[in-house]
Amino acid sequence: MKKSAADKILMILKMQGSVTLAGLAGELGISKEGARLHLLKLMEKEWVQTESKSEGVGRPVAYFTLTEKGLANFPDTHAQVTVELLQSVKKLLGDNALDLLISDRENQVYARYAKEMSKAKTIEARLTKLSEIRSQEGYMAEWKKEDEAYFLIENHCPICAAATECQGFCRSELKNFKQLIGDLYEVERVQHIVAGGQRCVYRIREQA
């Protein structure tokens, strides 16, 4: 099914966090006026908001970002059911049972990822394969390199409600990433959706 201009704009804003009118027009291959009209419709729905950023000399530049309503177009997977199940486990069986559940999931995820990444030997190959796996699971993952650091970026969290209810999921994922990337590298989460960030970002640097 062909995506509408509105769908494309929402996806661009989700993936990039914020974008200028000129940048958006370039991504869509349309005029700035055309992009502006689409943005106005999305702003009327309260899906998109604008903020001005000073970039040196001259007028501040307007950037467009998603609002909470806009982010709701990228839903959490089975959010309410998952949260209720976690609450029931904690209520009926206690915190220890919840920790065991998360630990078991962590081990299963690690084994599956490690198998799929077994042929990826370089850091770039491992990040590429990890991004592919995570994207297939709904995390909209990508990676890039800046200076001496690599960044694994997850633009969406399909288990956000569960992770908000139980931070053990996030700790588990970070632990798995550290093991999968290897001892030669330090992995640090520098942005976190659950903590209010637009995305989860992991900085990966060689150990000193």
Secondary structure, 3 states (H helix, E strand, C coil): CCCCHHHHHHHHHHHHCCEEHHHHHHHHCCCHHHHHHHHHHHHHCCCEEEEEECCCCCCCEEEEEECHHHHCCCCCCCHHHHHHHHHHHHHHHCHHHHHHHHHHHHHHHHHHHHHHCCCCCCHHHHHHHHHHHHHHCCCCEEEEEECCEEEEEECCCCCHHHHHHCCHHHHHHHHHHHHHHCCCEEEEEEECCCCCCCCEEEEEEECC
